[in-house]
């Protein structure tokens, strides 16, 4: 993945630059609209653009693979709901203070909350695992506002112009931020060793991952969160920012800590936990992902997560 514009061709630079300007222009104009109207407005806009930009096609393909029992009207509604949630999430991240205030007000519940409190009291590191569901940054902002200092692992975007202001934006919620890659992993491990808390989004296709079933179909999944938890004695706790019916507020849910066993078993439990909550709120997961890509069987040996 390109690290900066100098690594791109002239055509790629021009395409990414125009794409970035257009997106920032839309977000800038949207910022003139009061928050309570802006978020649903952007949600509806992205939902309307879904058929044009290919979102609907990807959603339909994923649902046909994993949920063939859904009726045509159900699938049509999912296309609208998924894109709407995606649009709202983007608008919220760029809203700054109004979004953070909503996240701070979100109630926090679940069996995992006690495990989190006990780990912090004991100085034990914590790995919070989540997915592209609801608005995962609402959960991060909610916990930070309650005194849980935490870092987060993020994946650099292909568009370097957009990536620069995206990282600045999500850093407003809290730091440190660790970029996926060798350097970011080393920094994250140091944070864990000090008894820190980190948040990892664990539902992306990852090269050299393992085949783990998600919605009944094998999906290449990273076992690194489980490996790190085992190596550093960290509590591994699923967390979600669930969007509420009004579309603006959230509930933060921490499910029961995943027991230490082995990386594959623990990663299966991460995927099962995410699937359970997605099935209760189907339109809130990012079905636009290419989550079930073909498995690459010729995997080189994976380096130790701590290797520098």
C-alpha positions as a LaTeX table, in Angstrom:
\begin{tabular}{lrrr}
\hline
Residue & $x$ (\AA) & $y$ (\AA) & $z$ (\AA) \\
\hline
Unk1 & 0.00 & 0.00 & 0.00 \\
Unk2 & 1.47 & 3.41 & $-0.95$ \\
Unk3 & 2.96 & 5.37 & 1.92 \\
Unk4 & 3.07 & 8.80 & 0.33 \\
Unk5 & 2.17 & 10.57 & $-2.93$ \\
Unk6 & 5.73 & 10.24 & $-4.28$ \\
Unk7 & 5.21 & 6.49 & $-4.58$ \\
Unk8 & 2.21 & 6.91 & $-6.88$ \\
Unk9 & 1.99 & 7.39 & $-10.62$ \\
Unk10 & 0.90 & 10.80 & $-11.91$ \\
Unk11 & $-2.51$ & 9.38 & $-12.79$ \\
Unk12 & $-2.95$ & 7.84 & $-9.32$ \\
Unk13 & $-1.95$ & 11.09 & $-7.63$ \\
Unk14 & $-4.44$ & 13.05 & $-9.71$ \\
Unk15 & $-7.24$ & 10.55 & $-9.06$ \\
Unk16 & $-6.62$ & 10.40 & $-5.31$ \\
Unk17 & $-6.26$ & 14.18 & $-5.08$ \\
Unk18 & $-9.59$ & 14.84 & $-6.83$ \\
Unk19 & $-11.29$ & 12.13 & $-4.75$ \\
Unk20 & $-9.96$ & 13.69 & $-1.56$ \\
Unk21 & $-10.99$ & 17.22 & $-2.52$ \\
Unk22 & $-14.49$ & 16.04 & $-3.41$ \\
Unk23 & $-14.95$ & 14.17 & $-0.14$ \\
Unk24 & $-13.59$ & 17.02 & 1.95 \\
Unk25 & $-15.83$ & 19.42 & 0.10 \\
Unk26 & $-18.91$ & 17.35 & 0.91 \\
Unk27 & $-17.88$ & 17.04 & 4.56 \\
Unk28 & $-17.11$ & 20.76 & 4.73 \\
Unk29 & $-20.51$ & 21.74 & 3.35 \\
Unk30 & $-22.20$ & 19.22 & 5.62 \\
Unk31 & $-20.48$ & 20.86 & 8.58 \\
Unk32 & $-22.66$ & 23.92 & 8.02 \\
Unk33 & $-25.74$ & 21.86 & 8.87 \\
Unk34 & $-26.64$ & 21.35 & 12.57 \\
Unk35 & $-25.38$ & 18.00 & 13.89 \\
Unk36 & $-28.79$ & 16.40 & 14.51 \\
Unk37 & $-29.72$ & 16.97 & 10.85 \\
Unk38 & $-26.26$ & 16.51 & 9.35 \\
Unk39 & $-25.75$ & 12.90 & 10.45 \\
Unk40 & $-29.00$ & 11.54 & 8.94 \\
Unk41 & $-28.46$ & 13.72 & 5.85 \\
Unk42 & $-25.06$ & 12.16 & 5.10 \\
Unk43 & $-26.49$ & 8.73 & 5.90 \\
Unk44 & $-29.24$ & 9.19 & 3.32 \\
Unk45 & $-26.79$ & 10.59 & 0.77 \\
Unk46 & $-24.44$ & 7.59 & 1.02 \\
Unk47 & $-27.43$ & 5.24 & 0.96 \\
Unk48 & $-28.68$ & 6.87 & $-2.24$ \\
Unk49 & $-25.22$ & 6.58 & $-3.81$ \\
Unk50 & $-24.88$ & 2.90 & $-2.87$ \\
Unk51 & $-26.04$ & 1.52 & $-6.24$ \\
Unk52 & $-23.82$ & 3.98 & $-8.12$ \\
Unk53 & $-20.53$ & 3.43 & $-6.26$ \\
Unk54 & $-20.84$ & $-0.34$ & $-6.01$ \\
Unk55 & $-21.84$ & $-0.67$ & $-2.36$ \\
Unk56 & $-25.11$ & $-2.43$ & $-3.16$ \\
Unk57 & $-23.40$ & $-4.97$ & $-5.39$ \\
Unk58 & $-20.88$ & $-5.91$ & $-2.68$ \\
Unk59 & $-23.57$ & $-6.11$ & 0.02 \\
Unk60 & $-25.74$ & $-8.34$ & $-2.16$ \\
Unk61 & $-22.81$ & $-10.63$ & $-2.97$ \\
Unk62 & $-21.90$ & $-11.04$ & 0.71 \\
Unk63 & $-25.50$ & $-11.66$ & 1.75 \\
Unk64 & $-26.03$ & $-14.19$ & $-1.04$ \\
Unk65 & $-22.97$ & $-16.07$ & 0.23 \\
Unk66 & $-23.77$ & $-16.01$ & 3.95 \\
Unk67 & $-27.51$ & $-15.35$ & 4.34 \\
Unk68 & $-29.26$ & $-16.91$ & 1.33 \\
Unk69 & $-32.46$ & $-17.24$ & 3.40 \\
Unk70 & $-33.07$ & $-13.46$ & 3.26 \\
Unk71 & $-35.91$ & $-12.35$ & 1.01 \\
Unk72 & $-35.43$ & $-9.82$ & $-1.80$ \\
Unk73 & $-37.12$ & $-7.04$ & 0.23 \\
Unk74 & $-34.86$ & $-7.90$ & 3.20 \\
Unk75 & $-31.77$ & $-7.57$ & 1.02 \\
Unk76 & $-33.01$ & $-4.29$ & $-0.48$ \\
Unk77 & $-33.50$ & $-2.90$ & 3.03 \\
Unk78 & $-30.06$ & $-4.11$ & 4.11 \\
Unk79 & $-28.47$ & $-2.26$ & 1.20 \\
Unk80 & $-30.08$ & 0.97 & 2.40 \\
Unk81 & $-29.35$ & 0.38 & 6.11 \\
Unk82 & $-25.70$ & $-0.61$ & 5.70 \\
Unk83 & $-24.83$ & 2.35 & 3.49 \\
Unk84 & $-26.79$ & 4.68 & 5.77 \\
Unk85 & $-24.82$ & 3.52 & 8.81 \\
Unk86 & $-21.55$ & 3.89 & 6.88 \\
Unk87 & $-22.44$ & 7.45 & 5.90 \\
Unk88 & $-23.44$ & 8.36 & 9.45 \\
Unk89 & $-20.18$ & 6.92 & 10.79 \\
Unk90 & $-18.06$ & 9.01 & 8.42 \\
Unk91 & $-20.02$ & 12.16 & 9.25 \\
Unk92 & $-19.69$ & 11.46 & 12.99 \\
Unk93 & $-15.94$ & 11.00 & 12.88 \\
Unk94 & $-15.56$ & 14.39 & 11.19 \\
Unk95 & $-18.07$ & 16.11 & 13.47 \\
Unk96 & $-15.59$ & 16.46 & 16.34 \\
Unk97 & $-17.00$ & 17.69 & 19.65 \\
Unk98 & $-20.73$ & 16.98 & 19.03 \\
Unk99 & $-19.99$ & 13.33 & 18.29 \\
Unk100 & $-17.63$ & 12.97 & 21.24 \\
Unk101 & $-20.30$ & 14.43 & 23.54 \\
Unk102 & $-22.81$ & 11.85 & 22.29 \\
Unk103 & $-20.25$ & 9.09 & 22.87 \\
Unk104 & $-19.52$ & 10.34 & 26.38 \\
Unk105 & $-23.23$ & 10.13 & 27.21 \\
Unk106 & $-23.55$ & 6.53 & 25.96 \\
Unk107 & $-24.38$ & 4.02 & 28.72 \\
Unk108 & $-21.77$ & 1.28 & 29.19 \\
Unk109 & $-22.80$ & $-2.24$ & 30.15 \\
Unk110 & $-21.98$ & $-5.92$ & 29.80 \\
Unk111 & $-20.04$ & $-8.65$ & 31.58 \\
Unk112 & $-16.76$ & $-7.36$ & 30.18 \\
Unk113 & $-17.00$ & $-4.06$ & 32.06 \\
Unk114 & $-16.13$ & $-5.74$ & 35.35 \\
Unk115 & $-13.19$ & $-7.53$ & 33.71 \\
Unk116 & $-11.96$ & $-4.21$ & 32.34 \\
Unk117 & $-12.21$ & $-2.53$ & 35.74 \\
Unk118 & $-10.40$ & $-5.40$ & 37.46 \\
Unk119 & $-7.62$ & $-5.41$ & 34.86 \\
Unk120 & $-7.06$ & $-1.67$ & 35.22 \\
Unk121 & $-6.96$ & $-1.97$ & 39.02 \\
Unk122 & $-4.37$ & $-4.75$ & 38.76 \\
Unk123 & $-2.24$ & $-2.97$ & 36.15 \\
Unk124 & $-2.97$ & $-5.77$ & 33.69 \\
Unk125 & $-2.92$ & $-4.95$ & 29.96 \\
Unk126 & $-6.20$ & $-5.08$ & 28.04 \\
Unk127 & $-6.96$ & $-5.75$ & 24.38 \\
Unk128 & $-10.43$ & $-4.57$ & 23.34 \\
Unk129 & $-11.50$ & $-6.29$ & 20.11 \\
Unk130 & $-14.29$ & $-4.97$ & 17.93 \\
Unk131 & $-15.49$ & $-4.90$ & 14.34 \\
Unk132 & $-16.73$ & $-2.44$ & 11.73 \\
Unk133 & $-20.07$ & $-2.33$ & 13.45 \\
Unk134 & $-22.27$ & 0.54 & 14.63 \\
Unk135 & $-19.64$ & 3.18 & 15.28 \\
Unk136 & $-16.65$ & 1.53 & 16.92 \\
Unk137 & $-15.09$ & 4.92 & 17.72 \\
Unk138 & $-18.11$ & 5.76 & 19.89 \\
Unk139 & $-17.02$ & 2.96 & 22.23 \\
Unk140 & $-13.44$ & 4.24 & 22.27 \\
Unk141 & $-14.52$ & 7.81 & 22.97 \\
Unk142 & $-16.94$ & 6.66 & 25.67 \\
Unk143 & $-14.28$ & 4.76 & 27.59 \\
Unk144 & $-11.65$ & 7.48 & 27.22 \\
Unk145 & $-14.10$ & 9.99 & 28.69 \\
Unk146 & $-14.39$ & 7.72 & 31.74 \\
Unk147 & $-10.66$ & 7.72 & 32.36 \\
Unk148 & $-9.61$ & 4.62 & 30.41 \\
Unk149 & $-6.48$ & 5.82 & 28.63 \\
Unk150 & $-6.19$ & 3.68 & 25.54 \\
Unk151 & $-4.45$ & 3.38 & 22.21 \\
Unk152 & $-5.84$ & 2.05 & 18.94 \\
Unk153 & $-4.48$ & 0.18 & 15.95 \\
Unk154 & $-5.53$ & 1.54 & 12.55 \\
Unk155 & $-4.93$ & 0.59 & 8.92 \\
Unk156 & $-3.47$ & 3.23 & 6.59 \\
Unk157 & $-5.81$ & 4.12 & 3.74 \\
Unk158 & $-4.78$ & 3.74 & 0.12 \\
Unk159 & $-5.49$ & 7.42 & $-0.60$ \\
Unk160 & $-2.58$ & 9.23 & 1.11 \\
Unk161 & $-4.25$ & 12.65 & 0.92 \\
Unk162 & $-7.36$ & 11.38 & 2.67 \\
Unk163 & $-5.31$ & 9.29 & 5.11 \\
Unk164 & $-3.48$ & 12.33 & 6.48 \\
Unk165 & $-6.57$ & 14.18 & 7.66 \\
Unk166 & $-8.35$ & 10.94 & 8.59 \\
Unk167 & $-5.60$ & 10.11 & 11.10 \\
Unk168 & $-5.70$ & 13.65 & 12.48 \\
Unk169 & $-9.46$ & 13.31 & 12.86 \\
Unk170 & $-9.52$ & 9.99 & 14.71 \\
Unk171 & $-6.61$ & 11.17 & 16.89 \\
Unk172 & $-8.89$ & 13.88 & 18.28 \\
Unk173 & $-10.84$ & 11.12 & 20.03 \\
Unk174 & $-7.74$ & 9.86 & 21.79 \\
Unk175 & $-4.11$ & 8.83 & 21.43 \\
Unk176 & $-1.79$ & 7.00 & 20.99 \\
Unk177 & $-2.65$ & 5.69 & 17.54 \\
Unk178 & $-0.64$ & 2.77 & 16.14 \\
Unk179 & $-0.41$ & 2.34 & 12.37 \\
Unk180 & $-0.70$ & $-1.26$ & 11.21 \\
Unk181 & 2.78 & $-2.43$ & 10.26 \\
Unk182 & 6.13 & $-3.21$ & 11.80 \\
Unk183 & 6.71 & 0.10 & 13.56 \\
Unk184 & 3.15 & 0.40 & 14.82 \\
Unk185 & 3.24 & $-3.15$ & 16.17 \\
Unk186 & 6.44 & $-2.46$ & 18.12 \\
Unk187 & 4.94 & 0.70 & 19.62 \\
Unk188 & 1.72 & $-1.12$ & 20.49 \\
Unk189 & 3.60 & $-3.93$ & 22.23 \\
Unk190 & 5.50 & $-1.41$ & 24.32 \\
Unk191 & 2.17 & 0.14 & 25.32 \\
Unk192 & 0.81 & $-3.27$ & 26.33 \\
Unk193 & 3.92 & $-4.12$ & 28.35 \\
Unk194 & 3.26 & $-1.04$ & 30.47 \\
Unk195 & $-0.20$ & $-2.37$ & 31.32 \\
Unk196 & $-1.91$ & $-0.23$ & 28.70 \\
Unk197 & $-5.24$ & $-0.68$ & 26.94 \\
Unk198 & $-5.47$ & $-1.00$ & 23.16 \\
Unk199 & $-8.39$ & $-1.34$ & 20.76 \\
Unk200 & $-8.18$ & $-3.49$ & 17.62 \\
Unk201 & $-10.72$ & $-3.85$ & 14.81 \\
Unk202 & $-10.52$ & $-7.57$ & 14.09 \\
Unk203 & $-12.86$ & $-8.20$ & 11.15 \\
Unk204 & $-10.70$ & $-7.35$ & 8.14 \\
Unk205 & $-9.18$ & $-9.75$ & 5.63 \\
Unk206 & $-5.53$ & $-10.02$ & 6.67 \\
Unk207 & $-2.81$ & $-11.61$ & 4.57 \\
Unk208 & $-1.24$ & $-14.65$ & 6.26 \\
Unk209 & $-4.20$ & $-14.97$ & 8.62 \\
Unk210 & $-6.10$ & $-18.14$ & 9.43 \\
Unk211 & $-9.38$ & $-19.47$ & 8.04 \\
Unk212 & $-12.02$ & $-18.81$ & 10.69 \\
Unk213 & $-15.74$ & $-19.22$ & 10.04 \\
Unk214 & $-17.79$ & $-16.03$ & 10.08 \\
Unk215 & $-21.49$ & $-16.35$ & 9.26 \\
Unk216 & $-20.83$ & $-19.97$ & 8.38 \\
Unk217 & $-18.21$ & $-19.25$ & 5.72 \\
Unk218 & $-14.40$ & $-19.31$ & 6.12 \\
Unk219 & $-12.82$ & $-15.86$ & 6.25 \\
Unk220 & $-9.11$ & $-15.11$ & 6.53 \\
Unk221 & $-8.68$ & $-13.61$ & 9.99 \\
Unk222 & $-5.74$ & $-12.33$ & 12.02 \\
Unk223 & $-4.91$ & $-14.26$ & 15.18 \\
Unk224 & $-2.57$ & $-11.49$ & 16.37 \\
Unk225 & $-4.99$ & $-10.08$ & 19.02 \\
Unk226 & $-5.20$ & $-13.52$ & 20.65 \\
Unk227 & $-1.44$ & $-14.08$ & 20.31 \\
Unk228 & $-0.71$ & $-10.76$ & 21.99 \\
Unk229 & $-3.20$ & $-11.48$ & 24.78 \\
Unk230 & $-1.54$ & $-14.82$ & 25.49 \\
Unk231 & 2.00 & $-13.50$ & 25.30 \\
Unk232 & 1.47 & $-10.52$ & 27.58 \\
Unk233 & $-1.28$ & $-11.86$ & 29.84 \\
Unk234 & $-3.75$ & $-9.27$ & 28.57 \\
Unk235 & $-7.50$ & $-9.44$ & 29.10 \\
Unk236 & $-9.15$ & $-9.96$ & 25.69 \\
Unk237 & $-12.58$ & $-8.29$ & 25.77 \\
Unk238 & $-15.06$ & $-7.76$ & 22.89 \\
Unk239 & $-16.50$ & $-4.23$ & 22.72 \\
Unk240 & $-19.11$ & $-2.58$ & 20.49 \\
Unk241 & $-20.64$ & 0.85 & 19.95 \\
Unk242 & $-24.26$ & $-0.05$ & 19.10 \\
Unk243 & $-26.23$ & 2.63 & 17.27 \\
Unk244 & $-29.61$ & 3.30 & 18.88 \\
Unk245 & $-32.98$ & 3.64 & 17.14 \\
Unk246 & $-32.76$ & 7.43 & 16.87 \\
Unk247 & $-29.64$ & 6.99 & 14.73 \\
Unk248 & $-27.62$ & 9.47 & 16.78 \\
Unk249 & $-26.99$ & 7.89 & 20.17 \\
Unk250 & $-25.09$ & 4.76 & 21.21 \\
Unk251 & $-24.86$ & 2.06 & 23.79 \\
Unk252 & $-21.39$ & 0.70 & 24.57 \\
Unk253 & $-21.40$ & $-3.04$ & 25.25 \\
Unk254 & $-18.46$ & $-5.03$ & 26.62 \\
Unk255 & $-19.05$ & $-8.76$ & 26.41 \\
Unk256 & $-17.45$ & $-11.39$ & 28.62 \\
Unk257 & $-13.66$ & $-11.71$ & 28.57 \\
Unk258 & $-12.47$ & $-14.41$ & 26.18 \\
Unk259 & $-10.72$ & $-17.15$ & 28.20 \\
Unk260 & $-7.06$ & $-17.83$ & 27.48 \\
Unk261 & $-6.57$ & $-21.02$ & 25.47 \\
Unk262 & $-4.85$ & $-20.96$ & 22.07 \\
Unk263 & $-4.84$ & $-18.36$ & 19.25 \\
Unk264 & $-7.19$ & $-20.26$ & 16.92 \\
Unk265 & $-9.79$ & $-21.04$ & 19.58 \\
Unk266 & $-9.70$ & $-17.48$ & 20.94 \\
Unk267 & $-10.00$ & $-15.99$ & 17.44 \\
Unk268 & $-13.00$ & $-18.21$ & 16.75 \\
Unk269 & $-14.61$ & $-16.82$ & 19.90 \\
Unk270 & $-13.89$ & $-13.26$ & 18.73 \\
Unk271 & $-15.61$ & $-13.98$ & 15.41 \\
Unk272 & $-18.53$ & $-15.77$ & 17.07 \\
Unk273 & $-19.04$ & $-12.89$ & 19.48 \\
Unk274 & $-19.10$ & $-10.36$ & 16.64 \\
Unk275 & $-21.45$ & $-12.53$ & 14.59 \\
Unk276 & $-23.87$ & $-12.77$ & 17.51 \\
Unk277 & $-24.22$ & $-9.01$ & 17.87 \\
Unk278 & $-24.35$ & $-8.45$ & 14.10 \\
Unk279 & $-27.25$ & $-10.90$ & 13.82 \\
Unk280 & $-29.16$ & $-8.71$ & 16.29 \\
Unk281 & $-28.37$ & $-5.53$ & 14.31 \\
Unk282 & $-27.73$ & $-6.69$ & 10.74 \\
Unk283 & $-27.77$ & $-3.25$ & 9.15 \\
Unk284 & $-25.01$ & $-1.96$ & 11.43 \\
Unk285 & $-22.17$ & $-4.17$ & 10.17 \\
Unk286 & $-20.07$ & $-3.07$ & 7.20 \\
Unk287 & $-21.26$ & $-5.67$ & 4.68 \\
Unk288 & $-19.42$ & $-3.66$ & 2.03 \\
Unk289 & $-16.14$ & $-5.31$ & 3.10 \\
Unk290 & $-14.60$ & $-8.03$ & 0.97 \\
Unk291 & $-14.60$ & $-10.16$ & 4.10 \\
Unk292 & $-14.64$ & $-13.58$ & 2.41 \\
Unk293 & $-11.75$ & $-13.27$ & $-0.05$ \\
Unk294 & $-10.12$ & $-16.50$ & $-1.28$ \\
Unk295 & $-7.66$ & $-17.97$ & 1.19 \\
Unk296 & $-3.99$ & $-17.72$ & 0.22 \\
Unk297 & $-2.55$ & $-21.09$ & 1.19 \\
Unk298 & 1.16 & $-20.47$ & 0.59 \\
Unk299 & 1.77 & $-18.39$ & 3.68 \\
Unk300 & 5.33 & $-17.40$ & 4.69 \\
Unk301 & 6.15 & $-17.86$ & 8.37 \\
Unk302 & 4.72 & $-15.03$ & 10.46 \\
Unk303 & 7.17 & $-13.00$ & 12.50 \\
Unk304 & 6.85 & $-12.68$ & 16.24 \\
Unk305 & 4.48 & $-9.76$ & 17.03 \\
Unk306 & 7.25 & $-8.21$ & 19.12 \\
Unk307 & 9.99 & $-8.51$ & 16.52 \\
Unk308 & 11.58 & $-5.24$ & 15.59 \\
\hline
\end{tabular}
